[in-house]
Every structure is written in structure tokens, then in C-alpha cells.
Amino acid sequence: MALETSPESPAAVRTISRILADWIGRLGAVWIDGQVAEYRPRPGARNHYLVLRDTDVDMSLSVVADVSIIGRLDPPLAEGQRILVHAKPDFWTGRGSLSMRAKEIRPVGIGALLAELARLKDLLAAEGLFAPERKKPLPFIPTRIGLICGRASAAMDDVLANARERWPSIEFEVREVPVQGVQAVPAVTQALAELDAMPQVDVIIVTRGGGSVEDLLPFSNETLVRAVAACRTPVVSAIGHEQDAPLIDFVADLRASTPTDAAKRVVPSLREQVTLVQGLRRRGSIVMGHLIDREQQALTNRRQRSRSVIRSRLDAATSDVTHLAARVRSLSPAATLERGYAIVITDDGAIVRDASQVAKGSTLDIRVAAGRLHATRTDEPGN
């Protein structure tokens, strides 16, 4: 039956604590999968206390384990380790605190981790998160790069140094976060969200140096992988070395083999671009020179052909005129006069065709091929 209380009849703390302890004590033992977030062993203590954290969300449980259970673990228990705990809920009435009393602890081996990663990879691939058509192109020359890296890490130095050597004016928005251990996933995810929300950031590089499979596990975390897939800004993954392949590599828009490779893939070389532009200018000058020479030669050929055509036409026209002139001359009265004939014209300008046209004493104008003669008829017409 439920406990009945009122302002006039409240329950004592001890009563509530005993009820809670009774109800919690009825719960059975369960297997829990988590990551050791805190573990501070005290030498000589019978019980060891640790905090077990969920690998995907920021939730944790307190676990109490007998020293004999802790001592049987191989490798020894350490923060950041992935373990399976068989435990039963335990409510301590003295302080009103809840913890899980461990009955057995098993470390999650590499084989189990790899099998889980393979399962998660298949799941995400089936959802299309690794599809090539989802990949966003990187900007040719980014003005500002978001960089997520470990605090004062060599990976950060590699990216900054190589990028600025290639393009000195490039700007960075750097987020130094834990890249290993229980805080890595929430820290990287938050940094990713901050940079993705900044419109001036053109591309985001997520990077860290090499490490063991366990060290790189945060970058295969489902929550982080989905956060990368949801980014509107292109994301470049540069985790570990060439042989490492965390799941973030498959969902990122570009996978770089190392932090140095990421800088070279994201930032073009100013020196190379200047050399390329100079080469293009030289090629352009050569091409334009050849083009001008070709056009000049074509123009010269066209002029020569035009002159030849005009000369031919003028020669033909001259020949035609010469022939026409000859024909005209052959048909003209002057040609007749040159053969010894003459034209006789009366004083009123009429051409004499019949002697009867000219009366005795009339003045005549006689035109020959070269010059004119004047005569007067002295006889009578008809004689």
C-alpha cells in the first residue's frame, strides 16, 4: 500500500529511506555497459568506488565494487576503460544515496569493440550516411577554418603551421577540447555545433594524433558521427595515422591521412597558385601571340587574294574597254575619214548626201580625217 502522509502527519526521513531501500532491494541485478569516468582507488579500502558513464549521452552511475573483484581485472581498471558490470541497485539509508553494487566486472576486449564498431558501421552505411552524394565540396580558398583539436597538441601545431605556410593570411577559429576519454564525445560534439553555427567558418577540421583503438573510440561514437553528418559546413576528418579508420572518416566530407595532410588538402599553396597563374599568363601570351600571328597571316592572305581578284577584274574590264573602243572606232565616222573619205557640210550645217542639195555659189565645209577644208560650188547642180 502507498504511504499516506499529510502536513499534519508527515513521514520521517528514516521511514522514507527504509521504504526506498526496501523497494530498490527488490530489484534484480543487471548487466551495464559503460566507460569508467572516475576511479580513485584508496589503498587498504575494502570497497572501491567508481563512476560509470554512458558513452553516448552525459549520464552516469555510481558503482561500488569489492577489492577482490577489482583485483581480478586484467588489464587493471583505469579511467576511460570500457567495461561490463553485473550489478544490483543498492540504496544506502544513512546518506540517502543510490549506487550499483558490482557482482562482476568484465573489460570489453578489442575483439568486442571491433565487432561493435563493425555493427555500427553497417548500420550507418545502411542509412546512407557514408554515401558519396552526401559529401559537400570544400571551398577553393577558405577565409576562416574551424579547428577542433586537443589542448596544445602536436596535431594543432601541424595544421596551423602548414596552413599558414601555404597561405599566410588564412584565419582560424580554434576549439581545444579533450580528444580522448569520457569527456571527448560531448566536448567535440559541442565544439562542432559552435563552429557549424558560425557563418564565417567555411570548413571544419577535426583532428588528433595517433593512438590505440581505445584512444580513438570517441571518433567512432554514434552521437559524434551523426553530429558530423548533420553539419551544414564541410567537415574534414584527420584522426590518427594512415592505417587508422574511425567511423568519423566515413561520414566526413573529406578524409585526410594526417593533420599535415588535412592542412594541405584544405588550404591551397599561395606559392603554387602564383606559379600557376604566372604559367597561365605565359601560356596565354603564347596562345594570343600565335592567334594574332595566325590572324595577321590570314589577313595578309585575304589582302593578297583581294588584290589579285581586283587586278584580274581590272584587267578584264580594261580588255573589255579596249575591245569596245576598237569596235567604237571601227564604227565611228572618224575611222571612215581615216580611210580617205570626207564629210561635206553646208553652211547651214546639213550633211550633203546629194549634189542637188548644194546650189551654185554655196559655201561648203569639207571635213577630212585631219582638218577641214572650205569650198564654194561653182557649177550648176545637175552638171
C-alpha positions as CSV (number, residue, x, y, z in Angstrom):
1,M,0.0,0.0,0.0
2,A,1.1,3.5,-0.7
3,L,2.3,5.5,2.3
4,E,-0.3,8.1,3.3
5,T,1.1,11.4,4.6
6,S,-0.2,14.9,5.1
7,P,1.2,18.2,6.5
8,E,-0.3,17.2,9.8
9,S,1.1,13.7,9.6
10,P,4.3,13.7,7.7
11,A,6.7,10.7,7.4
12,A,10.1,10.7,9.0
13,V,13.3,10.7,6.8
14,R,14.2,7.3,8.2
15,T,10.8,5.9,7.1
16,I,11.1,7.2,3.6
17,S,14.7,5.9,3.4
18,R,13.7,2.4,4.6
19,I,10.8,2.3,2.1
20,L,13.1,3.3,-0.7
21,A,15.7,0.8,0.4
22,D,13.1,-1.9,0.5
23,W,11.7,-1.2,-3.0
24,I,15.2,-0.9,-4.5
25,G,16.3,-4.0,-2.7
26,R,13.7,-6.0,-4.6
27,L,15.2,-5.1,-8.0
28,G,17.4,-7.7,-9.6
29,A,20.9,-7.5,-10.9
30,V,21.5,-6.2,-14.4
31,W,24.4,-6.0,-16.8
32,I,25.6,-2.5,-17.6
33,D,27.8,-1.3,-20.5
34,G,29.7,1.9,-19.8
35,Q,33.0,3.8,-19.6
36,V,34.9,4.4,-16.4
37,A,34.7,8.2,-15.9
38,E,36.2,8.4,-12.4
39,Y,38.2,5.9,-10.4
40,R,40.3,6.8,-7.4
41,P,41.3,3.7,-5.5
42,R,42.2,4.0,-1.9
43,P,44.9,1.7,-0.7
44,G,43.7,-0.6,2.1
45,A,40.0,0.1,1.4
46,R,37.6,-2.8,1.3
47,N,35.3,-1.2,-1.2
48,H,36.4,0.7,-4.3
49,Y,34.2,3.4,-5.8
50,L,33.9,4.4,-9.5
51,V,31.7,6.4,-11.8
52,L,30.4,4.6,-14.9
53,R,29.4,6.9,-17.7
54,D,27.3,6.3,-20.8
55,T,29.3,6.6,-24.0
56,D,26.7,8.5,-25.9
57,V,25.0,10.8,-23.5
58,D,26.0,12.7,-20.4
59,M,24.6,10.3,-17.8
60,S,26.4,8.3,-15.2
61,L,26.0,5.8,-12.3
62,S,28.0,5.3,-9.1
63,V,29.4,1.8,-8.7
64,V,30.7,0.1,-5.6
65,A,33.0,-3.0,-6.1
66,D,34.7,-5.2,-3.6
67,V,38.5,-5.0,-3.8
68,S,38.7,-8.7,-4.7
69,I,36.6,-8.0,-7.9
70,I,38.8,-5.1,-8.9
71,G,41.9,-7.1,-8.3
72,R,40.9,-9.9,-10.7
73,L,40.7,-7.5,-13.7
74,D,43.3,-7.7,-16.5
75,P,44.3,-5.1,-17.6
76,P,43.9,-3.2,-14.3
77,L,40.9,-0.9,-14.0
78,A,41.6,2.6,-15.3
79,E,39.7,5.8,-16.2
80,G,38.5,5.7,-19.9
81,Q,38.3,1.9,-19.9
82,R,35.1,0.3,-21.4
83,I,33.7,-2.3,-19.1
84,L,30.7,-4.5,-18.5
85,V,29.4,-4.5,-14.9
86,H,26.9,-7.1,-13.4
87,A,25.5,-5.1,-10.5
88,K,22.5,-4.8,-8.2
89,P,21.0,-1.5,-7.1
90,D,21.9,-0.5,-3.5
91,F,20.3,2.3,-1.5
92,W,22.3,3.5,1.5
93,T,19.8,4.7,4.0
94,G,22.4,6.5,6.1
95,R,23.0,9.1,3.3
96,G,20.1,8.5,1.1
97,S,22.4,7.7,-1.9
98,L,21.9,5.2,-4.6
99,S,24.7,3.1,-6.1
100,M,25.2,-0.1,-8.0
101,R,26.8,-2.9,-6.1
102,A,29.1,-4.8,-8.6
103,K,29.0,-8.6,-8.5
104,E,31.2,-9.0,-11.6
105,I,33.3,-6.7,-13.8
106,R,34.5,-7.6,-17.3
107,P,36.7,-5.5,-19.5
108,V,35.5,-5.1,-23.1
109,G,38.2,-6.6,-25.2
110,I,39.5,-5.3,-28.6
111,G,37.6,-8.0,-30.4
112,A,34.3,-7.0,-28.8
113,L,35.0,-3.3,-29.6
114,L,35.8,-4.0,-33.2
115,A,32.7,-6.2,-33.6
116,E,30.6,-3.4,-32.2
117,L,32.2,-0.8,-34.5
118,A,31.6,-3.1,-37.4
119,R,27.9,-3.4,-36.5
120,L,27.6,0.4,-36.1
121,K,29.4,1.0,-39.4
122,D,27.0,-1.3,-41.2
123,L,24.0,0.4,-39.6
124,L,25.2,3.9,-40.5
125,A,26.1,2.8,-44.0
126,A,22.6,1.3,-44.5
127,E,21.1,4.7,-43.5
128,G,23.2,6.3,-46.3
129,L,25.4,8.5,-44.0
130,F,28.5,7.4,-46.0
131,A,27.1,7.9,-49.4
132,P,29.3,9.9,-51.8
133,E,26.5,12.1,-53.0
134,R,26.2,13.5,-49.4
135,K,29.7,14.8,-49.5
136,K,29.9,18.6,-49.6
137,P,32.7,20.2,-51.7
138,L,35.4,22.2,-49.9
139,P,35.9,25.9,-50.7
140,F,38.8,26.6,-53.0
141,I,40.3,29.3,-50.7
142,P,38.6,29.3,-47.2
143,T,38.7,32.6,-45.4
144,R,38.3,31.1,-41.9
145,I,38.8,27.5,-40.9
146,G,37.3,25.9,-37.8
147,L,39.8,23.6,-36.0
148,I,38.8,21.1,-33.3
149,C,41.9,19.5,-31.6
150,G,43.5,18.5,-28.4
151,R,44.8,21.2,-26.0
152,A,48.3,22.3,-27.0
153,S,48.5,19.3,-29.2
154,A,51.0,18.5,-31.9
155,A,48.1,17.9,-34.3
156,M,47.0,21.6,-33.8
157,D,50.5,22.8,-34.4
158,D,50.8,20.8,-37.6
159,V,47.6,22.1,-39.0
160,L,48.3,25.8,-38.1
161,A,51.9,25.8,-39.2
162,N,51.3,24.0,-42.6
163,A,48.2,26.0,-43.4
164,R,49.8,29.4,-42.7
165,E,52.9,28.4,-44.6
166,R,50.8,27.7,-47.6
167,W,48.5,30.7,-47.2
168,P,49.8,33.3,-44.7
169,S,46.6,35.3,-44.4
170,I,44.3,32.3,-43.5
171,E,42.3,32.7,-40.3
172,F,41.4,30.0,-37.8
173,E,38.7,29.5,-35.2
174,V,40.3,27.0,-32.8
175,R,38.5,24.9,-30.2
176,E,40.8,23.0,-27.9
177,V,38.9,20.1,-26.3
178,P,39.6,16.7,-24.8
179,V,40.1,14.2,-27.7
180,Q,40.4,11.1,-25.5
181,G,38.5,9.7,-22.6
182,V,35.0,10.2,-21.3
183,Q,34.8,13.9,-22.0
184,A,35.9,13.7,-25.6
185,V,32.5,13.0,-27.3
186,P,30.4,15.7,-25.6
187,A,33.3,18.2,-25.9
188,V,34.0,17.6,-29.6
189,T,30.2,17.5,-30.4
190,Q,29.7,20.9,-28.7
191,A,32.7,22.4,-30.5
192,L,31.4,21.1,-33.7
193,A,28.0,22.7,-33.1
194,E,29.5,26.0,-32.2
195,L,31.7,26.2,-35.4
196,D,28.9,25.0,-37.6
197,A,26.7,27.8,-36.4
198,M,29.3,30.4,-37.4
199,P,28.6,31.7,-40.9
200,Q,32.2,32.9,-41.3
201,V,33.6,29.4,-40.9
202,D,34.0,27.8,-44.4
203,V,35.3,24.4,-43.4
204,I,35.9,22.5,-40.1
205,I,38.9,20.2,-39.4
206,V,38.6,17.6,-36.7
207,T,42.0,16.3,-35.8
208,R,44.1,14.4,-33.3
209,G,47.3,12.3,-33.4
210,G,47.5,8.6,-33.4
211,G,46.7,6.2,-30.6
212,S,45.3,2.8,-29.7
213,V,41.9,1.6,-30.7
214,E,40.6,2.6,-27.3
215,D,42.1,6.1,-27.6
216,L,40.3,6.7,-30.9
217,L,37.0,5.3,-29.8
218,P,35.4,8.7,-29.3
219,F,35.7,9.3,-33.0
220,S,33.6,6.2,-33.8
221,N,30.9,7.2,-31.3
222,E,27.5,7.2,-32.9
223,T,26.5,10.5,-31.4
224,L,29.5,12.3,-32.8
225,V,29.3,10.6,-36.2
226,R,25.7,11.7,-36.6
227,A,26.6,15.2,-35.5
228,V,29.2,15.4,-38.3
229,A,26.6,14.1,-40.8
230,A,24.2,16.9,-39.7
231,C,26.7,19.7,-40.2
232,R,26.0,22.2,-42.9
233,T,29.7,23.2,-43.0
234,P,32.1,20.8,-44.8
235,V,34.0,18.7,-42.3
236,V,37.4,17.2,-42.8
237,S,38.5,14.3,-40.6
238,A,42.2,13.9,-39.7
239,I,42.3,11.4,-36.9
240,G,45.3,9.3,-36.2
241,H,47.6,7.9,-38.9
242,E,47.1,6.5,-42.3
243,Q,46.1,3.0,-41.1
244,D,43.5,4.3,-38.6
245,A,39.9,4.4,-39.7
246,P,37.5,5.7,-37.1
247,L,33.9,6.0,-38.3
248,I,34.1,9.8,-38.5
249,D,36.4,9.2,-41.5
250,F,33.5,7.7,-43.5
251,V,30.9,10.4,-42.7
252,A,33.2,13.4,-43.1
253,D,33.2,15.2,-46.4
254,L,36.9,14.6,-46.8
255,R,39.2,12.2,-45.0
256,A,42.8,13.3,-44.5
257,S,45.5,10.8,-43.6
258,T,47.3,13.1,-41.1
259,P,46.9,16.6,-39.6
260,T,49.5,17.8,-42.0
261,D,47.7,16.3,-44.9
262,A,44.5,18.0,-43.7
263,A,46.2,21.4,-43.9
264,K,47.4,20.7,-47.4
265,R,44.1,19.4,-48.6
266,V,42.1,22.3,-47.2
267,V,44.5,25.3,-47.9
268,P,45.9,25.8,-51.4
269,S,49.6,26.8,-51.6
270,L,50.0,30.5,-52.4
271,R,53.3,29.9,-54.0
272,E,51.9,27.2,-56.1
273,Q,48.9,29.4,-57.1
274,V,51.2,32.2,-58.0
275,T,53.4,29.9,-60.1
276,L,50.2,28.5,-61.7
277,V,48.9,32.0,-62.5
278,Q,52.3,33.0,-64.0
279,G,52.4,29.8,-66.1
280,L,48.8,30.5,-67.3
281,R,49.8,34.1,-68.2
282,R,52.8,32.8,-70.2
283,R,50.6,30.2,-71.9
284,G,48.0,32.9,-72.5
285,S,50.6,35.2,-74.0
286,I,51.9,32.4,-76.3
287,V,48.5,31.4,-77.4
288,M,47.5,35.0,-78.0
289,G,50.7,35.6,-79.9
290,H,50.0,32.5,-82.1
291,L,46.5,33.6,-82.6
292,I,47.5,37.2,-83.6
293,D,50.1,35.8,-86.0
294,R,47.6,33.4,-87.5
295,E,45.0,36.2,-87.9
296,Q,47.7,38.5,-89.3
297,Q,48.7,35.9,-91.8
298,A,45.1,35.2,-92.7
299,L,44.5,39.0,-93.2
300,T,47.6,39.3,-95.4
301,N,46.5,36.3,-97.5
302,R,43.0,37.8,-97.8
303,R,44.5,41.2,-98.9
304,Q,46.7,39.4,-101.4
305,R,43.7,37.5,-102.7
306,S,41.6,40.7,-102.8
307,R,44.4,42.5,-104.8
308,S,44.7,39.5,-107.2
309,V,40.9,39.4,-107.7
310,I,40.7,43.2,-108.2
311,R,43.7,43.1,-110.6
312,S,42.1,40.3,-112.6
313,R,38.8,42.2,-112.7
314,L,40.5,45.4,-113.8
315,D,42.5,43.6,-116.5
316,A,39.3,42.0,-117.7
317,A,37.5,45.4,-117.6
318,T,40.4,47.0,-119.4
319,S,40.3,44.4,-122.1
320,D,36.6,44.8,-122.4
321,V,37.0,48.6,-122.8
322,T,39.8,48.2,-125.3
323,H,37.6,45.9,-127.4
324,L,34.7,48.2,-127.1
325,A,36.8,51.2,-128.0
326,A,38.1,49.3,-131.0
327,R,34.6,48.5,-132.0
328,V,33.5,52.1,-131.5
329,R,36.4,53.3,-133.5
330,S,35.7,50.9,-136.3
331,L,32.1,52.1,-136.4
332,S,32.7,55.8,-135.9
333,P,32.9,58.3,-138.8
334,A,36.4,59.2,-137.9
335,A,37.5,55.7,-138.9
336,T,35.8,56.2,-142.3
337,L,37.6,59.6,-142.7
338,E,40.9,57.9,-142.0
339,R,40.3,55.7,-145.0
340,G,40.2,58.8,-147.2
341,Y,36.6,59.7,-147.1
342,A,35.3,63.2,-146.2
343,I,32.1,64.8,-144.8
344,V,30.7,67.7,-146.7
345,I,28.5,70.1,-144.7
346,T,26.5,73.0,-146.0
347,D,26.7,76.4,-144.4
348,D,23.5,75.7,-142.5
349,G,25.1,72.6,-141.0
350,A,23.4,69.9,-143.2
351,I,25.4,66.9,-144.3
352,V,25.5,66.7,-148.1
353,R,24.3,63.4,-149.4
354,D,23.2,64.5,-152.8
355,A,24.9,67.1,-155.1
356,S,21.5,68.6,-155.8
357,Q,21.4,69.8,-152.2
358,V,24.1,72.4,-153.0
359,A,23.3,75.5,-155.1
360,K,25.8,77.2,-157.2
361,G,27.9,79.6,-155.1
362,S,27.1,77.8,-151.8
363,T,29.9,77.6,-149.3
364,L,30.8,74.0,-148.2
365,D,32.7,72.8,-145.1
366,I,34.6,69.7,-146.0
367,R,35.9,67.6,-143.0
368,V,38.6,65.1,-143.6
369,A,40.5,62.8,-141.2
370,A,42.9,65.5,-140.2
371,G,41.5,69.0,-140.6
372,R,38.8,70.9,-142.6
373,L,38.6,72.5,-146.0
374,H,36.2,75.2,-147.2
375,A,35.0,75.2,-150.8
376,T,32.4,77.1,-153.0
377,R,30.3,75.3,-155.7
378,T,31.0,77.0,-159.0
379,D,28.8,74.9,-161.3
380,E,25.1,74.4,-161.6
381,P,23.5,71.5,-159.8
382,G,23.0,68.6,-162.2
383,N,26.2,69.2,-164.3
